[in-house]
Amino acid sequence: MSDRQERLETLRDELIDRLERYRADKTRAGGPLDKDLEEQSIELENAETIDSLENEAEEELIQVMHALARIREGQGENCENCGELIDEARLSAVPFTTLCRDCAEAG
């Protein structure tokens, strides 16, 4: 197993754990709002923040899963747009990338 694949699998597991914590927190906070208007405002702001963090984690998990699937198919180091090899420095910096720098900048 490659170092990149290990990093991606670790990241995948961390993202799944993070998503479970966000969902558990939303479930706990899902009760009625506090009667104090200031507390309601804080509760709503916290819920929005958690929703945003959850959405970001879900999007990143999709990218990680896609990159892992490409690795399993033997295409993990090739740009899925132009087919050229993705620079090793880019793969190290953004392990879930599936695009070379040129294609990523063009998109």
C-alpha positions, 0 to 999 in steps of 0.5 A: 500500500502506498503512503498516499493511500494510507494517508487517504484512508486515515483522512477518510476515517477522520472525516467519518468520525468528524461527521458522526460527531457533527450529526450527534451534536445536531441530534443533541441540540435538536430540542426546542430553542431556549426561551431567551432570545440571545440564547436562541441566536447563539443556538441558531448560529452554532447550528449553522456553523455545524451545518457548514462544517458538516457540509465541508467534511462531506465534500472532502470525504467524497473527494477522498473516496474518489481518489481512493477509487482511482488508486484502486483502479491504478489511475491514482497518479494520473490526471483524470482530465488530461491523463498526465502524471500528477506532480508528486509535490501536488499529491503530497500537498493535496493527497485527494487531488485527481487533477494535475496543477494545469487542469486544476487551474484551468477548471 
